[in-house]
Each structure stands twice: as structure tokens, then as C-alpha cells.
Amino acid sequence: MKVADWIAEHPARVVRVAPDATVEQAADQMLSQPCLRDLYVVDHSGRVVGHVSYRKLAKLLLARYHPRPTRRQILERVTGERVSHIMDMHFPCARTSEDLDDVLHRLLDHDMEDMPVVDEAACLIGAINLSALLRAQRESTSASDGG
Amino acid sequence: MDSLVTGSLMLGLLTLGGLLGGVSAERLGLPRVAGYVMAGVLLSPSLLGGVLGLNVGEWTGEFTSSALAIIAYLIGGSLNPAQLRRLGRVILGVVLGETAGAMMAVALAMIAMQWLLGGEFSLLLPFALAALACTTEPAATVAVVHQYRASGPLTTTLLGVVALDDAVGIIVFSIVAAFAGGDGVVDTFFAFTREIFGAVALGWLGGRAMALSFARQSRTELDLPLTLGMILLINGLAQFLEVSALLACMGLGFFVRLSLPMGTRKAFRPVEYLEETVFVLFFTLAGAHFELSLLIQFMPLVLVYYLARTIGKLLGARIGAGLAGGSVTVRRNVGWGLIPQAGVAVGLSLALADQPAFSEIAVAVVNIIIGSTLLYELTGPLLTRFALARAGELGKKRGRAMR
């Protein structure tokens, strides 16, 4: 199955935010979609330029409750005001023409629950949702067990 | 016992002994550091170490060198140029002011002590202690901030300063060590240039190589061996090439972060978990070098170092904040939160023993730093709390995390 076929059959919502949004604004966006755990930083032309995980946002906004942060975490807390300051610029993504089986290991190897799907211009057009994959796998297993 | 078994046994005893000592100290309401040091004292040649035939001195250089390499790497990788710009003038001004203030105060105080006590005059001890005076222990300050849920401009400034000034401390220490290694003006100049610029170049090369390696492999289980292997390799190469190993490892961390933005997770998180282990080793090792007779002999120097460094930090931070346009609240209070000193200073004092130029004073320096560190551990958190209270930035003491 191609990635394009998967996202057509399993459309997934994605959370987008601009690079100059504050960390608090990004958290509000994320909380408005409580089932999602990945936030994509998208520039004015729709290109995906970064990724922020829910966990990273929570760690930053709840940093005062962390008893032993590292120096790196302390400096992120002091200097991380905008999404562009804290986003990961290198993250796995899938293209519509790729085989689904070939891209799944990237999702499992990284701290992400959704894998963004981009077109040739790196514009975000959807996502492969981990829970949808798991649901499909369980349904397939149940069907073969029952059948 | 052959040397390999002795080294392995030594490492195990130091780590577990220190851990046990630290946990016991905490249970008794004492600083954990005191427990680590006491464990080391028990393992020293004059006590259990002598009975077990453990020669701590034989292994101090290697352990310390590798452990400091890891710490220097983490310090180098903790910041990038974009973050430095965002820190703002006040934090940078305070860092420069308090490090310069502490260095000058300690150097002048030690020179004055030498003059008062008489005897052979040497700049080695004043310069060595001045270089060590720069560093601040972030954990103690952060612990108070966390305990009282402190927040506000002073809190933010303090956090930025304590996260940054270990980097300045290592740079200053490397420069002092490079200067001390020369013989005569010309030789000193060339030694300095080779050690410092050679270290930066080696760190840059290592950082680029490491970034390329990370770009080619995504398996998380390989992150730690890759990172640890590169740190130890660069450390060893730096020693072989006779350039500053500390600066080279710091450069490695800095340049790998610069070259690979995603490396903040892959290139640092696996090694960050080792930092506490490293500090356990530092303090326990330092304790094993501790000699009560020397501490008693050097007690006046311990007290002078403690007072001079404290005064230098207070005045230097105040002046730095003032020149950078900091608010009255920050100017008046930031220095009080910069008093704690521990892990990195102890590690650097142990590293002095490996520097031929400082070998004569190394034992004295270790004992002075241990003695003053115990004083800082007892008084530092109280002074940080005082500063935050005076600034009106104390929240409620930690009880329940949320209502």
C-alpha cells in the first residue's frame, strides 16, 4: 500500500503552528486537539519546517516542577520563547509515493506518534497516525484469527 | 592484584561507596556531597584503601580526565549562538562580571596571604585558585528555585547565569593551564597558541565527524556508544597532540550541536544521565586525596578563598548587571545566588595533579577546594533563598505539585 492510499483511507487531523508563535500559543493549539501528540511548524507557504512533540512542550511549560534539569534544559527554559526556538528541524516524514511498509520504521524509531506526509514541495498534506496503524493491525489480526 | 583488576575494583568501590555515602548523608539531613567525600576519605590510602591495597593516586589521572571530558562535552553542547543572543545583555553581563570578580578577588586575596605568611612567593597557587573560582554549581541554585517554585526576572537571570558560567570557567582554566605550561615569554606564547587554537580545531573536526555519523545512522541504541566513543577519542587525541583536552571536548559538544540541530536529543541525552555518576566519582576521588592534617594546615586559606570568592561574586555580579542595564532587584540580589560551588571545581582541581606545572600545589588545591565546597554546600542554598526572598520571587514551598 502506498502512503497516498493510506492517508486517503485514514484521514488524520494535524496541528499546525507558525514559527513565530509563542510556546504558550503552541500549547493551546495542541490542547485543542487532545488526541494528538505532534505539532508541526509550518511557514507561510505551507512548508513543514519543524516538529515539536507534546512532551517537549509540557517539559518546557512545566519546567519549574523539574527538580534536576540539565544545563541544556535550563538554557532552553530561559531562551525558549517561540516555537522556532525549540522545534526539531530534522524529523522523519513520508512522501505520498512511498510504500507504507518502507516508512513505518522511521515512525517507530523516533519520539513521534504521527508521521507527517509531505508533497514534493515539502508542504504538509496529512499524517500517518500511529493509533490508526495499530487499530488496522489489530483488526487485521482479529479477522485472520476469527476467519 | 594485577593493575586491571585493581582499576575495575577501584571504579566499583568509588562509585558504589560514594553512592552509599551520599544517600546516607541525605538521610541524616546533610549535603549529599559531604557523603561522597566521606566515602572517599574511607577509601583513602590512610584508611580502608591502605588495607585493601588500593592506590587511588595511580588511577586519579585517567578517571578524572575521562570524566571531565564528558562534563566538558555536555557544557559545550548546552548552548548555541542563537541561544546566546537570546540570553540578553543582563545575563551575559552578570556572567562576565561575576567570573572576573571572583577571579580577581581570589587572586588578590591569595597573593596577600602569601605576602602575610612570608616564604617563597609564587603566582601558581593564586592563579590556580582564581581559575577555579569562576565556576558555580547549577544544581544547588536550581534545587532552591524548584523547592520554592520561584519565578521572576531574578530567577530567570540566575538560571541563565549558572547554566553558562561553567563554560567560562573551563575556558579560563584551560587558558591558565596553557600559560603555566610555557617556559619564558616566547615559549609561553607558542604553547598557549598551540594548546588553545589546536583544541578548538580538534573540537571542530570531531564535531563535524560526529554530526556526519549521526546523519547516517538513526538507531537510538547506537547514540551512546557513538557519543561516548567520540568524547574519549577526542580527549585522548588532545592529550597526544598536547592541546587542551577540556577545550577540545567542549568544542566537540559545541560544534556537534551547531552542525546537527536534532543532535540535542541524539547526541546529548544518552550522556546526560552519566553526569551524576561523574560527580559521584569526582567527590569520592577527591575525598580519597583528602588529608585532615593538610586541611587543618590550609584552613586559613580555605576561609580566605571562601570569603574572597563570595565577595568577588557579589561585587562582580552587581557591577556586571549594572553595566548591562539590569533592574535594581537583579543588581542587588543576583550575586547571592551564585555562591554554590561543587562538581566542576572539584573535577578541575583533580585535573591539576596531571599538569606538570601545578603538580607541587595540586594536593593543596584539592584540599582547599574540598574544604570550601563543604562550606558552600552548607551556606549556598541559604544565600540563594535569601536572594529570591529579597526579590519577592519565592513561591510556596513545594508540598503538592498542583491544587
Interface residues (C-beta under 8 A of the other chain):
Chain A: R64 Y65 H66 P67 R68 P69 T70 R71 R72 I74 L75 E76 R77 V78 T79 E81 H85 D88 M89 H90 F91 P92 R106 D109 H110 D111
Chain B: L74 I75 G77 S78 L79 A82 Q83 R86 L87 I91 P138 A139 V142 A143 V145 H146 R149 A150 S151 T156 L159 G160 V162 A163 L164 D166 S218 R219 T220 L260 P261 M262 T264 R265 F268 E272 E275 A401
